[in-house]
């Protein structure tokens, strides 16, 4: 095992730990943790045994393991973008509901003062 492999493994574990620790939301926390642990295991195996990645790529008809990694990265980036857009839309809807509630509450307070 080379020093670069050790650094990559440490980076993957640290990134997954930070992602799990600081991701908001309680609903899918268990799913996020399972995904993070799976990601760490697969990344460590791909770092330690790069020939396996090439074998899997060959199984799917892709020439090299690096090409397989690139395709998986593109798909994961798209999924992340979709999840981010959905989370922002939910956040915007909550802010809109809150602004409406505050406006109604202020109107009621003004009417009560008259």
Phi, psi and omega per residue, in radians:
X1 nan 2.273 -3.107
X2 -1.557 2.964 3.116
X3 -1.143 -0.644 3.126
X4 -1.096 -0.690 3.092
X5 -1.111 -0.720 3.094
X6 -1.085 -0.746 3.120
X7 -1.121 -0.705 3.115
X8 -1.118 -0.770 3.130
X9 -1.089 -0.766 3.110
X10 -1.089 -0.725 3.135
X11 -1.117 -0.716 3.134
X12 -1.127 -0.775 -3.126
X13 -1.153 -0.738 3.128
X14 -1.139 -0.759 -3.139
X15 -1.101 -0.748 3.132
X16 -1.169 -0.673 3.117
X17 -1.109 -0.770 3.128
X18 -1.139 -0.724 -3.132
X19 -1.099 -0.750 -3.133
X20 -1.215 -0.682 -3.064
X21 -1.219 -0.672 -3.019
X22 -1.853 0.130 3.069
X23 -1.324 2.294 3.131
X24 -1.360 2.830 3.032
X25 1.782 2.276 -3.132
X26 -1.707 -0.346 -3.012
X27 -1.105 -0.787 -3.028
X28 -1.997 0.534 -3.089
X29 -1.120 -0.727 3.134
X30 -1.126 -0.716 3.120
X31 -1.117 -0.694 3.118
X32 -1.122 -0.712 3.134
X33 -1.164 -0.715 3.103
X34 -1.097 -0.736 3.124
X35 -1.105 -0.746 -3.121
X36 -1.145 -0.738 3.123
X37 -1.143 -0.729 3.094
X38 -1.084 -0.721 3.116
X39 -1.062 -0.772 -3.134
X40 -1.101 -0.806 -3.126
X41 -1.076 -0.801 -3.128
X42 -1.151 -0.719 -3.135
X43 -1.144 -0.728 3.134
X44 -1.137 -0.741 3.106
X45 -1.114 -0.681 3.119
X46 -1.174 -0.567 3.114
X47 -1.281 -0.742 -3.092
X48 -1.306 -0.626 -3.087
X49 -2.209 1.327 -3.098
X50 -1.162 -0.389 3.109
X51 -1.149 -0.538 3.118
X52 -1.142 -0.677 3.125
X53 -1.105 -0.700 3.091
X54 -1.156 -0.654 3.100
X55 -1.110 -0.784 3.122
X56 -1.107 -0.712 3.101
X57 -1.071 -0.718 3.094
X58 -1.118 -0.620 3.093
X59 -1.058 -0.664 -3.136
X60 -1.539 0.053 3.101
X61 1.469 0.286 3.108
X62 -1.749 2.438 -3.004
X63 -1.129 -0.871 -3.030
X64 -2.189 2.800 3.088
X65 -1.177 -0.573 3.121
X66 -1.169 -0.597 3.065
X67 -1.127 -0.726 3.089
X68 -1.054 -0.764 3.102
X69 -1.060 -0.721 3.127
X70 -1.082 -0.784 -3.134
X71 -1.130 -0.730 3.108
X72 -1.137 -0.680 3.110
X73 -1.084 -0.747 3.138
X74 -1.095 -0.776 -3.139
X75 -1.118 -0.764 -3.136
X76 -1.145 -0.636 3.088
X77 -1.126 -0.713 3.095
X78 -1.123 -0.740 3.102
X79 -1.092 -0.695 3.101
X80 -1.115 -0.722 3.139
X81 -1.115 -0.740 3.126
X82 -1.126 -0.761 3.132
X83 -1.107 -0.665 3.130
X84 -1.173 -0.729 3.125
X85 -1.126 -0.727 3.121
X86 -1.135 -0.708 3.129
X87 -1.136 -0.688 3.117
X88 -1.159 -0.682 3.116
X89 -1.118 -0.718 3.090
X90 -1.125 -0.705 3.123
X91 -1.130 -0.735 3.110
X92 -1.094 -0.685 3.125
X93 -1.134 -0.694 3.109
X94 -1.141 -0.704 3.123
X95 -1.135 -0.695 3.110
X96 -1.100 -0.783 3.104
X97 -1.076 -0.722 3.136
X98 -1.139 -0.729 3.118
X99 -1.118 -0.678 3.092
X100 -1.128 -0.750 -3.130
X101 -1.116 -0.708 3.125
X102 -1.162 -0.716 3.134
X103 -1.113 -0.741 3.117
X104 -1.143 -0.691 3.138
X105 -1.146 -0.718 3.102
X106 -1.140 -0.653 3.104
X107 -1.141 -0.702 3.105
X108 -1.144 -0.687 3.133
X109 -1.128 -0.716 3.119
X110 -1.117 -0.699 3.131
X111 -1.177 -0.629 3.139
X112 -1.191 -0.518 -3.128
X113 -1.295 -0.382 -3.093
X114 -1.329 nan nan
